[in-house]
Each structure stands twice: as C-alpha cells, then as structure tokens.
Amino acid sequence: MGDPWVNGVRRVHEQVIISAVTWAWTVVLLLLLGLPAAAVWWSRRAAWSRLRPGRDRDVLGDVRRTHGLTPVAMGRLEAALLGGHALQDPAERAAVVALARAWEPAPPHGRRRTALLVAAAAWLALLGAGAVVVAVQSRWDDVPWWALVWALPFWWTGRRTRRAVRLNTD
C-alpha cells in the first residue's frame, strides 16, 4: 500500500497536472476559435467599410481628362504648381487651381479640429517657452537647428503652391 503522505503528494501532483493541461487546452481552443471570430467581427466594423481597396483617386489623371491636357502640358502644370509660376493658357491655369484644390486636404471639423487647435496652441506655447529659455540663458547650442532646416522645405513648398493658385486664379 505505501505511505499515505506519498499518495497524498502524488494526488496533488496529478491534480496540478490535470489543471494545467485543462488550462492549456482552453487557451488553445480560445486562440483557434477566438482569433478568427475576432477577425471577422473587426472586419465588419464601420471603419473598414469606408475603405475601398484598389480605388484610390488618380488626381493627375482626373485633372488631365477634365481639362483635356497633354502630358507635356501636365509637366508645365506641375512645374508651375511647385514653382509658383503663372501660366498663359486658360485651360492650364484652371487646371493648376483644380489640381491644387484636389491635393489640398479637407479641413478638420468637430472634435478633431478642437484637438488639433489645442495641440497647436500647446506646441506654440512650448516653442515660445523654449525660445525664452534659450534667449535668457544664451544656450544657442541647445537649439535643434536641423529641425528648423527640415521644416523649411515644407513651408517653402506650401508658400509656392499658394502663390501658384493666386497667380492662376482668374
């Protein structure tokens, strides 16, 4: 028969193993059944139904077809838009304005607009505070000049695009 203590330990050990195996099978079943079910549920959400795979807008093609432009004219159009120049042909002038408006992102509204305004105000406040600290302490080595250099082309391109729209608007 043996010592009851050994049998007691053996029974506890068997119960622990049975419990661990049960939990392992439960986790495996949840993964095998739960992940596909979660994927199906997630794919039917409203956010995914707004996406249209393979149906991206062809802004350049739309402008070319709408205004009847040739590929050479499209090259002039892009150069004028990025360079901030005025064009002579009325169809090309209208196409520059249409292309700039098509590439322009829609302005945010509602809570998103409020969040962006708060974030912009906070960023400007931090920028102003940083400028004051740098000026007071004369620590010009701490200014991230590379960030300002990288921001310059974005500002310059936007400025030129607005100038092209202003010059080509009839």
N, C-alpha and C positions, 0 to 999 in steps of 0.2 A: 504494500500500500504506500508506504513512504511518508515523509514528513508533511503535515498539513500546511506548514508555512511555505514550503516549496510549491505545493499545489496552489496555494493562495497567490503566490507571486506569479506563477505560471498563468493562472486565470486572469489576473490583472493585465499581464503582458498580452495575452490573447485578446482581451477586450480593447486594449490600446491599439493593437494592430488592426482589428476589425473596424474600429472607429476611424483610424487614419485612412484605411482603404475606402471606407464609405465616403469620407470627405473628398478623397481624390477622385472617385467616380462621379461624385456630384459636381465637382469643378469641371471635369472633362465634359460631362453632359451639358452643363451650362454654357461652356465655350462652344461646343458643337452645335447646340440649338440656339443659344442666346445671341451669338455674334451674327449669324445670318438674319435672325429676326430683327436685331437692332439695325443692321444694314438696310433691310427692306423698309423699316419704319423711318430711318433717317432719309432714305432716298425719296420718300413720299411727302416730305415736308414742303411747305410753300416756298421756301427759299430756293430749293432746287428746281422747282417748276418754272421759275423765271428765266433760267439759263436755257439757251438754245445752242447746243454744241454744233459746230460747223456752220453757223450762220452769223459770223462776225461781219460787221459793217465794212464795206470797201469804200471808204470816204473818197479816196482819189478817183476810183473808177466811177463812183456816182457823180462827182463834180465834172469829170471828163465827159460822161454821157449827157448830163443835163445841159452843159454849155457847148457841146459839140467841139471839143478841143482836140488837137493832135498831140502826140507825145512830145513834140518839140515845144508846143505851147504849154504843156504841163510842166516842162522843165523851166520855162520862163516864169510860170506861175509860182513854182516852189522857190525859185531864186528870189523873186520879188517878195514873197511872203517871209522868207527867212532873212532877207537882206533889208527889208523895209523900204522897197522901191515902189514907185508908181509905174503902172503900165499904160500903154497907149490904146490898145484895142478894148472897146467897151465890153465885149464878151469875157475877155481875160480879167478885166477889172472887177466885173461882177463875180467871176469865179474865185478870185483872191478873197473877196469878202465872204463868199459862201464857204470856202474851204476853211478859213479862219474861224468862222462861226461853228462849223461842223466839228472842228478839232477842239473847240473850247468846251471845257467840262461844264456840266449843269451846276448851277449854284446850289449849295446845300440848303435845306429848309428844315423847319421843325426843331426837334431836339438835337439833331446832328449840327445844325447851324449854331445853336446855342453852345454846344460843347466845343465846336471849333473856335467860336469867339472867345470863350473862357480860356481855352488853351492858348490862343494867340495873345490874349491880354497877359496871361501868366508868363508866357515866353518873353514878351516885350518887357515886362516888369523885371524879370531875371536878367535880361540883357542890359537894361538900364542900370540895375544894381551892380552888375559886373563891371560896366563901364565906369561907374563912380568909384568902385573899389580900385580898379586899375589906375584911374587918374589920380586918386588920393595917395595911393601907395607907390606910384610910379613904377609899377611892375609890368612893363610893356612886354617882357619876355613871356609872361603867362598868357598873353592873348593868342588864341588859336588862329593865326593868320591864314593857315591852309584852309580853314573852313570858310573864311571870307573869300578866298581866291576861288574855291569851288562853287560858291554861291553866285559869283559874278556872271558866269555864262548864262545861268538860268534867268537872272534879271535882265541881261542884255538881250537874250532871245525874245523874252516877253515884250520888252520895250520895242524891239524892231517889228514884231508881229502887230502890235497895236498901231505903230506908225504906218505899216503897210495897209491896214484896214482903213485908217483915217485918210491916207492919200488916195486910195482906190474907191472910196465910197462916193457915189455921185450925189 
